[in-house]
Amino acid sequence: MKFKKLINNSRRFLCGALCASLLCGTGFNVAAEEDNENIESEIHGIYVSAFVAGTKNMMDEIITHIDETSINAVVIDVKNDDGNIVFDMDSELVDSLGTKDILVGDMPGLINTLHEHGIYAIARCVAFRDPLIDDIKPEWVLKKASGELYEDSKGFSWMDPENEEVKDYLIEVALGCKKAGFDEVQYDYVRFPTGIKEEDLGMNGYGRRRAIYKFVRDAHFSLKKEGMPLSLDVFGTAMGSKVDRDIVGQEYSWLSMNCEYLSPMIYPSHYYEGSMGLDYPDLHPYETVDAAMKYSDAELKVVNPLGKRQQASVRPWLQGFTASYLSKYRDYGVEEIQDQIRAVNENGVYSWIIWNPSCKYKWDAFK
């Protein structure tokens, strides 16, 4: 297994270094041990949709490419963007809601195959945005101050982060992922919608940030007891912008103390023109990601200035697609992907995940 091989190689290195130090009478290099601990924890991941994961020939092709590259992790949809649970996780709650749409017939079997190839399996669960839930559980839906159900600009409903039954449901889904063999669960859309105004919601920015924080804190507590690592997808613009933090309710520094991994979505295409002093950030993959990683570091130090408290590791989402919908864009190929990775590495972070909704990747970027 590739992931296991990394760990075993580093352990052999440590053992050899320790023996050499004893024979030569020299002190063991603690820095070398710390460097190898970093090697053990590196994750180089890609996104895989449930449709692709459930289509054997497509998944076999992806695994073949992974075996030939540095990729050692996949993020697979479990609760997808449509609100569906994509495999049978044998849950009475999920069964009672009728939210299953089986796209992966044998998820445990797929995960066993991934593990045989040394691939770390992460379950992506879209948290609060849920187009199905208004018909099934309208009492779970986020409501306006007027009492009517909220719908975003696409007509999608969102679940209420303060609803206890919503929290129980999302925890149940995460634990179902653990039973299936996933190594980690990742909550996406763990936020408020971007289009709802304070007067419509009846909740200010602090209230939103507090609501998301409380959900994450409680979910993390429950999952940690079961030995299930939690990662969170976070708006890249929430770092360094109080306005954006207040809108979506994601306080980056608070969340860092209540999960194992933070994955800021720092796609250059998602930044406004002029952000970080760049005319069109999508044209500048290295510079945009470099600036975003510096924002991340500054935010983490707000609650952990000395770096002595237990805190989430950062594992950003990077852009693996071409944003041709922009007025000024760049074709994202091998060079652009590697520039982003280089920017992450030069900021002392060596884990990352590549997002491409089509699941078609520039594999040469990872060799």
C-alpha positions in Angstrom: 0.0 0.0 0.0 1.4 3.4 -1.0 0.2 5.2 2.1 1.3 2.4 4.4 4.6 2.2 2.5 5.3 5.9 3.3 4.9 5.2 7.0 7.0 2.0 7.0 9.8 3.7 5.1 9.9 6.5 7.6 9.9 4.1 10.5 12.8 2.2 9.0 14.6 5.5 8.6 14.1 6.4 12.2 15.2 3.0 13.4 18.4 3.1 11.3 19.1 6.7 12.4 18.7 5.7 16.1 21.0 2.7 15.7 23.6 4.8 14.0 23.5 7.4 16.7 24.0 4.8 19.4 26.9 3.2 17.6 28.6 6.5 16.8 27.9 8.0 20.2 26.1 11.0 18.6 22.8 12.4 19.5 19.7 11.5 17.5 18.5 14.3 15.2 15.1 15.2 16.5 14.6 17.4 13.4 15.0 14.4 11.2 12.2 12.6 13.2 10.0 15.6 12.9 10.6 15.8 9.1 9.6 12.2 8.7 6.4 12.7 10.8 5.5 15.4 8.2 6.2 12.8 5.4 3.8 10.3 7.0 1.0 12.8 7.1 1.2 14.1 3.6 -2.1 13.8 1.6 -2.2 14.4 -2.1 -5.8 14.0 -3.1 -8.3 14.3 -5.9 -12.1 14.6 -6.0 -14.1 11.7 -7.3 -17.9 12.1 -7.9 -20.2 9.3 -6.8 -21.1 8.6 -10.4 -17.5 8.0 -11.3 -16.9 6.1 -8.1 -19.7 3.8 -8.9 -18.7 3.2 -12.5 -16.1 0.4 -12.4 -14.2 1.1 -15.6 -13.9 4.8 -14.8 -12.7 4.0 -11.2 -10.3 1.4 -12.4 -8.7 3.9 -14.8 -8.4 6.5 -12.0 -6.7 3.9 -9.7 -4.3 3.0 -12.4 -3.3 6.6 -12.8 -3.0 7.0 -9.0 -0.6 4.0 -8.8 1.7 5.9 -11.2 1.7 9.2 -9.4 2.1 10.9 -6.0 -1.7 10.9 -5.5 -2.6 8.9 -2.4 -6.1 10.0 -1.5 -9.6 10.4 -3.0 -12.5 12.5 -1.8 -15.7 10.7 -2.8 -19.3 12.1 -2.6 -21.5 10.4 0.0 -24.1 13.0 0.7 -23.9 14.7 -2.6 -24.9 18.1 -4.0 -28.4 16.8 -4.7 -29.0 15.9 -1.0 -28.8 12.2 -1.8 -27.0 9.5 0.2 -25.2 7.5 -2.6 -24.8 4.1 -1.0 -26.7 1.9 1.4 -25.3 2.7 4.8 -27.8 0.6 6.7 -29.2 3.5 8.7 -32.8 3.5 10.0 -32.7 7.3 10.0 -31.5 7.6 6.4 -34.0 4.9 5.4 -36.9 6.7 7.0 -36.0 9.9 5.2 -35.9 8.3 1.8 -32.8 10.3 0.8 -30.9 7.4 -0.7 -30.0 7.3 -4.4 -27.6 4.4 -4.8 -24.8 5.4 -7.2 -22.1 3.2 -5.6 -23.4 -0.4 -5.2 -20.7 -1.7 -3.0 -19.0 1.2 -1.2 -17.2 -1.1 1.4 -15.8 -3.1 -1.5 -14.6 0.0 -3.3 -12.9 1.2 -0.2 -11.2 -2.1 0.3 -9.8 -1.8 -3.2 -8.6 1.7 -2.5 -6.9 0.5 0.6 -5.2 -2.3 -1.3 -3.7 0.4 -3.5 -2.6 2.5 -0.5 -5.3 5.1 -1.1 -6.7 7.1 1.8 -10.5 7.4 1.4 -12.3 10.6 2.4 -16.1 10.9 2.4 -17.5 14.2 1.2 -20.8 15.1 2.8 -22.5 18.3 1.7 -23.8 19.6 5.0 -26.4 22.4 5.0 -27.3 22.9 1.4 -29.9 20.3 0.6 -32.4 20.5 -2.3 -34.3 17.5 -1.1 -35.0 18.4 2.5 -37.8 20.9 2.1 -40.2 18.3 0.9 -39.1 15.7 3.4 -38.5 17.7 6.6 -39.6 21.3 6.2 -39.1 21.8 9.9 -35.4 21.3 9.3 -35.1 24.0 6.7 -33.5 27.4 7.3 -36.3 30.0 7.6 -36.4 33.7 7.0 -37.3 36.1 9.8 -40.8 36.2 8.3 -41.2 32.4 8.9 -41.2 31.3 5.2 -38.7 28.7 4.0 -35.5 30.1 2.5 -34.4 29.2 -1.0 -31.2 30.4 -2.6 -30.9 31.9 -6.1 -30.9 28.4 -7.6 -34.1 27.4 -5.8 -32.2 25.2 -3.3 -33.2 24.9 0.3 -30.7 24.9 3.2 -30.9 23.0 6.5 -30.8 25.1 9.7 -27.4 24.7 11.4 -29.0 25.3 14.8 -31.5 22.5 14.5 -30.6 19.6 16.7 -32.2 16.9 14.4 -30.2 18.3 11.5 -27.0 17.9 13.6 -28.0 14.3 14.5 -28.6 13.5 10.8 -25.3 14.8 9.6 -23.5 12.9 12.4 -25.4 9.7 11.5 -24.2 10.1 7.9 -20.6 10.6 9.0 -20.7 7.5 11.2 -22.2 5.5 8.3 -19.1 6.5 6.4 -16.9 5.1 9.1 -18.8 1.8 9.1 -18.3 1.5 5.3 -14.5 1.9 5.9 -13.8 5.5 5.1 -10.8 7.0 6.8 -12.2 10.4 7.3 -15.4 12.5 6.8 -15.3 15.9 5.2 -18.2 18.4 5.6 -18.7 20.7 2.7 -21.2 23.6 2.6 -20.8 23.7 6.4 -22.0 27.3 6.3 -24.8 29.7 5.6 -25.8 30.6 2.1 -24.1 33.6 0.5 -27.3 35.3 -0.7 -29.3 35.8 2.5 -29.3 39.2 4.1 -29.1 39.9 7.9 -32.6 41.4 7.9 -34.1 38.5 6.0 -32.5 35.9 8.3 -32.9 37.9 11.6 -29.3 36.9 12.5 -26.2 39.0 12.4 -22.7 37.9 11.4 -21.6 37.0 14.9 -24.8 34.8 15.3 -24.0 33.0 12.0 -20.4 32.4 13.0 -21.5 31.2 16.4 -24.1 28.8 15.0 -21.6 27.1 12.6 -19.0 26.9 15.4 -21.4 25.2 17.7 -22.5 22.7 15.1 -18.8 21.8 14.3 -17.8 21.6 18.0 -20.7 19.2 18.8 -20.2 17.1 15.6 -16.4 16.9 16.2 -17.0 15.8 19.8 -19.3 13.0 18.7 -17.1 11.8 15.8 -13.9 12.0 17.9 -15.4 9.6 20.4 -15.9 7.1 17.5 -12.4 7.6 16.1 -13.5 9.3 12.9 -11.3 12.3 11.8 -13.2 15.4 10.6 -12.2 17.8 7.9 -14.0 21.0 6.9 -14.2 22.8 3.6 -14.0 26.5 4.1 -14.5 29.5 1.8 -11.1 30.8 0.8 -12.3 34.4 1.0 -13.4 33.9 4.6 -9.7 34.2 5.5 -8.8 37.9 5.7 -12.4 39.2 5.1 -14.7 39.8 8.0 -17.5 40.6 5.6 -17.3 37.2 4.0 -16.9 35.5 7.4 -20.1 37.1 8.6 -22.0 36.2 5.5 -21.2 32.5 5.5 -20.6 32.1 9.2 -17.2 30.5 8.9 -14.7 31.8 11.5 -11.5 30.1 10.3 -9.6 30.4 13.5 -12.5 29.0 15.7 -13.1 26.1 13.3 -9.4 25.2 13.4 -9.7 24.1 17.1 -12.6 21.7 16.4 -11.5 19.4 13.5 -8.5 17.5 12.4 -8.1 19.2 9.0 -9.2 22.5 7.4 -9.5 22.6 3.7 -9.8 26.2 2.5 -11.0 26.4 -1.1 -8.3 28.7 -2.5 -9.1 28.3 -6.2 -7.7 31.4 -8.0 -10.8 31.6 -10.1 -12.9 32.2 -7.0 -11.3 35.5 -5.9 -12.6 38.9 -6.9 -10.7 41.0 -9.4 -8.1 43.0 -7.5 -7.9 40.5 -4.6 -4.5 40.3 -3.0 -3.3 43.1 -5.3 -3.8 40.9 -8.4 -5.7 42.2 -11.3 -7.3 38.8 -12.2 -6.3 36.2 -9.7 -7.1 33.3 -12.0 -4.2 34.4 -14.2 -1.8 34.1 -11.3 -2.1 30.7 -9.7 1.2 30.8 -7.7 0.7 34.3 -6.4 -2.9 33.8 -5.5 -2.3 30.6 -3.6 0.8 31.9 -1.9 -1.2 34.9 -0.6 -4.1 32.7 0.5 -1.7 30.4 2.5 -0.3 33.5 4.2 -3.8 34.6 5.2 -4.4 31.1 6.5 -1.3 31.2 8.7 -2.2 34.6 10.1 -5.8 33.4 10.9 -4.5 30.3 12.7 -2.2 32.4 14.9 -5.2 34.4 16.2 -6.2 31.5 18.5 -2.9 29.8 18.7 -0.1 32.5 18.6 2.6 30.2 20.1 1.6 27.1 18.1 1.4 25.1 21.3 -2.3 24.2 21.3 -3.8 21.3 19.4 -5.1 22.7 16.1 -6.2 21.4 12.7 -3.7 20.8 9.9 -4.3 22.7 6.8 -4.9 20.8 3.5 -6.2 23.2 0.9 -8.4 22.6 -2.1 -6.5 23.6 -5.3 -7.9 24.3 -8.8 -7.7 21.5 -11.3 -10.2 23.0 -13.8 -10.3 25.9 -16.3 -12.7 28.7 -15.3 -13.7 29.6 -18.9 -16.8 31.4 -17.6 -14.6 34.3 -16.4 -13.9 37.3 -18.6 -10.2 36.8 -18.0 -9.1 33.3 -17.4 -6.2 30.9 -17.9 -6.1 27.3 -19.1 -5.2 25.2 -16.1 -2.8 22.5 -17.1 0.3 20.8 -15.6 2.2 24.1 -15.0 -0.7 25.9 -13.3 -1.4 23.0 -11.0 2.2 22.6 -10.1 2.5 26.3 -9.5 -0.3 26.1 -6.9 1.3 23.0 -5.2 4.7 24.8 -5.1 3.0 27.8 -3.4 1.5 25.5 -0.8 4.8 23.7 -0.2 6.7 27.0 0.1 4.4 28.0 2.9 5.3 24.9 4.9 2.2 22.8 4.0 2.6 19.6 2.0 -0.9 18.2 1.8 -3.5 19.3 -0.8 -6.5 18.2 -2.8 -7.3 19.0 -6.4 -10.9 19.9 -7.4 -12.2 19.2 -10.8 -16.0 18.5 -11.0 -15.5 16.5 -14.2 -12.9 14.2 -12.4 -10.6 14.6 -15.4 -7.1 15.3 -14.2 -3.7 16.4 -15.6 -1.9 13.3 -14.3 1.5 14.5 -15.4 1.2 17.3 -12.8 1.6 14.6 -10.1 4.6 12.7 -11.4 
